[in-house]
Amino acid sequence: MNILRGCDISSEIDLLGRFRIANFREYPYLYDGCLEYEKVYLARYSRCAESILALIKDEQGIVGVCTAIPLKDDDLEFQQPFLNDQLNDIFYIGEILLRPNARNRGLGSQLLSTVLNIIDAEGYSKTALCAVDRGKNHPERPEHYWSPDLLWKKFGFVKDETRIAYYHWKDIGNQNETEKPMIFWMRNRSLLI
């Protein structure tokens, strides 16, 4: 596993963008992405010295990735549900993604554990992440869909349905972007000790 911080992340942005597009095409995101948008979105990680990119690669490319950034340095859309909080205390996990053939082998736990250890060592008291809420009866939901909720709970994250952000993107097969609710999960380090 490689850990990149700040401006060192810029060397991986194209590869990371392609990986995100491929992974987020799957349910529940159903994201019809483009690399131009991904480059702009991911550039924020390389502009922030504290940002984290945990990366597992092999000869075929990216196997798994976890990104994180201090919430105070993230986009306003991600900060909005926390404007009544002390943003300096919160680190935001952008994504934990694995190539399909690398899933269910403990790599997601390894990536998340590594990133959380860095965040904790740097003194942040809270960590946030969010996930799209497609409801229980979405027509594109695969029969054997495995939700990552269990992974997040394993590391002390608790779903906070009072913190919801709304993001827009174009779903596969649609012409226009539509708004989706993103529900946050919170991990408070002081409650884990």
C-alpha positions as CSV (number, residue, x, y, z in Angstrom):
1,M,0.0,0.0,0.0
2,N,1.2,3.5,-0.9
3,I,0.3,6.6,1.1
4,L,0.4,9.9,-0.8
5,R,-0.2,13.3,0.8
6,G,-1.0,16.7,-0.7
7,C,0.7,17.6,-4.0
8,D,2.0,14.1,-4.4
9,I,-1.6,13.0,-5.1
10,S,-1.6,14.9,-8.4
11,S,0.5,12.2,-10.1
12,E,-2.4,9.7,-9.6
13,I,-5.4,11.9,-10.5
14,D,-6.0,10.6,-14.0
15,L,-5.8,6.9,-12.9
16,L,-7.9,7.6,-9.8
17,G,-10.5,9.5,-11.9
18,R,-10.9,6.5,-14.2
19,F,-11.1,4.1,-11.3
20,R,-13.9,6.3,-9.6
21,I,-15.9,6.4,-12.9
22,A,-15.7,2.6,-13.2
23,N,-16.6,1.9,-9.6
24,F,-19.3,4.5,-9.2
25,R,-21.1,3.2,-12.3
26,E,-22.3,0.3,-10.1
27,Y,-25.3,0.5,-7.8
28,P,-26.0,2.5,-5.7
29,Y,-24.3,5.4,-7.4
30,L,-25.1,4.6,-11.1
31,Y,-22.8,7.5,-11.9
32,D,-22.3,8.4,-15.6
33,G,-19.1,10.2,-15.1
34,C,-16.5,11.9,-17.2
35,L,-12.8,12.3,-16.7
36,E,-12.8,16.1,-17.1
37,Y,-15.1,16.5,-14.1
38,E,-13.1,13.9,-12.1
39,K,-9.9,15.9,-12.6
40,V,-11.5,19.0,-11.3
41,Y,-13.1,17.2,-8.4
42,L,-9.9,15.3,-7.4
43,A,-7.6,18.3,-7.7
44,R,-8.7,19.5,-4.3
45,Y,-6.8,16.6,-2.7
46,S,-3.6,17.7,-4.3
47,R,-4.1,21.3,-3.2
48,C,-4.4,20.4,0.5
49,A,-1.1,19.3,2.2
50,E,-3.0,17.1,4.8
51,S,-5.1,15.2,2.2
52,I,-4.5,11.4,2.2
53,L,-4.6,8.9,-0.7
54,A,-4.1,5.3,0.4
55,L,-3.5,3.3,-2.8
56,I,-3.1,-0.4,-3.5
57,K,-1.9,-1.2,-7.1
58,D,-0.9,-4.2,-9.1
59,E,0.2,-4.8,-12.7
60,Q,-3.4,-4.1,-13.9
61,G,-3.7,-0.7,-12.1
62,I,-5.6,0.3,-9.0
63,V,-6.8,-2.5,-6.8
64,G,-8.2,-0.3,-4.0
65,V,-8.2,3.3,-2.8
66,C,-9.2,5.4,0.1
67,T,-9.2,9.2,0.0
68,A,-9.5,11.7,2.8
69,I,-9.3,15.5,3.4
70,P,-9.8,17.8,6.3
71,L,-13.4,19.0,6.1
72,K,-12.3,22.6,6.4
73,D,-10.5,22.2,3.1
74,D,-13.2,20.5,1.3
75,D,-15.9,21.9,-1.0
76,L,-18.8,23.8,0.5
77,E,-21.3,21.1,-0.5
78,F,-19.5,18.7,1.9
79,Q,-19.3,21.2,4.7
80,Q,-22.9,22.3,4.5
81,P,-24.3,19.7,7.0
82,F,-21.6,20.7,9.5
83,L,-21.7,24.4,9.5
84,N,-22.8,24.4,13.2
85,D,-19.8,22.3,14.1
86,Q,-16.1,23.0,14.5
87,L,-14.9,22.1,11.0
88,N,-11.2,22.0,12.2
89,D,-12.0,18.9,14.2
90,I,-13.4,16.8,11.3
91,F,-11.7,14.8,8.6
92,Y,-13.8,13.6,5.6
93,I,-13.3,10.2,3.9
94,G,-14.1,10.8,0.3
95,E,-14.3,7.1,-0.8
96,I,-13.2,3.6,-0.1
97,L,-13.3,1.7,-3.4
98,L,-12.1,-1.7,-4.5
99,R,-11.8,-3.4,-7.9
100,P,-14.6,-6.0,-8.1
101,N,-12.2,-9.0,-8.1
102,A,-10.5,-7.6,-4.9
103,R,-13.6,-7.4,-2.8
104,N,-14.3,-9.6,0.3
105,R,-10.6,-10.1,1.0
106,G,-10.1,-7.6,3.8
107,L,-8.6,-4.9,1.7
108,G,-11.3,-2.4,2.4
109,S,-10.7,-2.8,6.1
110,Q,-6.9,-2.5,5.5
111,L,-7.4,0.8,3.6
112,L,-9.8,2.3,6.0
113,S,-7.8,1.3,9.1
114,T,-4.6,2.8,7.6
115,V,-6.3,6.1,6.8
116,L,-8.1,6.3,10.2
117,N,-4.8,5.7,12.0
118,I,-3.3,8.6,10.2
119,I,-6.3,10.8,11.0
120,D,-6.2,9.8,14.7
121,A,-2.5,10.4,15.0
122,E,-2.9,13.9,13.6
123,G,-5.4,14.7,16.4
124,Y,-8.7,14.9,14.6
125,S,-11.6,14.0,16.9
126,K,-14.2,13.2,14.3
127,T,-14.3,11.5,10.9
128,A,-17.2,11.7,8.5
129,L,-18.2,9.9,5.3
130,C,-21.4,9.8,3.3
131,A,-23.2,7.5,1.0
132,V,-26.1,7.9,-1.4
133,D,-29.5,6.8,-0.2
134,R,-31.4,5.1,-3.0
135,G,-34.0,3.6,-0.7
136,K,-34.7,-0.1,-0.3
137,N,-36.8,-0.7,-3.4
138,H,-34.7,1.0,-6.2
139,P,-35.3,-0.9,-9.5
140,E,-31.5,-1.1,-10.2
141,R,-30.6,-2.6,-6.8
142,P,-28.9,-6.0,-7.5
143,E,-30.4,-9.0,-5.8
144,H,-27.3,-9.7,-3.8
145,Y,-26.2,-6.2,-3.1
146,W,-23.8,-5.9,-0.2
147,S,-23.9,-2.6,1.6
148,P,-20.7,-1.3,3.1
149,D,-22.5,-0.3,6.3
150,L,-21.1,-3.2,8.2
151,L,-17.5,-2.1,7.4
152,W,-18.3,1.4,8.6
153,K,-19.9,0.1,11.8
154,K,-16.8,-2.1,12.4
155,F,-14.7,1.0,12.6
156,G,-17.0,2.9,14.9
157,F,-19.0,5.0,12.4
158,V,-22.6,5.7,13.3
159,K,-25.2,6.7,10.7
160,D,-26.4,10.3,11.4
161,E,-29.7,10.8,9.5
162,T,-29.8,14.4,10.6
163,R,-26.9,15.2,8.4
164,I,-27.9,15.0,4.8
165,A,-26.4,16.7,1.8
166,Y,-27.8,16.7,-1.7
167,Y,-25.6,16.2,-4.7
168,H,-26.3,16.2,-8.4
169,W,-25.0,13.8,-11.0
170,K,-26.2,12.1,-14.2
171,D,-27.3,8.5,-13.7
172,I,-26.4,6.0,-16.4
173,G,-29.1,6.1,-19.1
174,N,-30.3,9.6,-18.2
175,Q,-29.8,12.8,-20.1
176,N,-29.8,15.2,-17.1
177,E,-28.3,15.4,-13.6
178,T,-30.7,14.7,-10.8
179,E,-30.4,15.4,-7.1
180,K,-29.6,12.6,-4.7
181,P,-29.6,12.5,-0.9
182,M,-26.3,11.6,0.7
183,I,-26.5,10.5,4.4
184,F,-23.5,11.0,6.6
185,W,-21.8,8.6,9.0
186,M,-19.8,9.9,11.9
187,R,-17.0,8.4,13.9
188,N,-16.1,10.2,17.2
189,R,-12.7,9.1,18.4
190,S,-13.4,10.0,22.0
191,L,-16.2,7.5,22.1
192,L,-14.0,4.7,20.9
193,I,-11.4,5.1,23.7
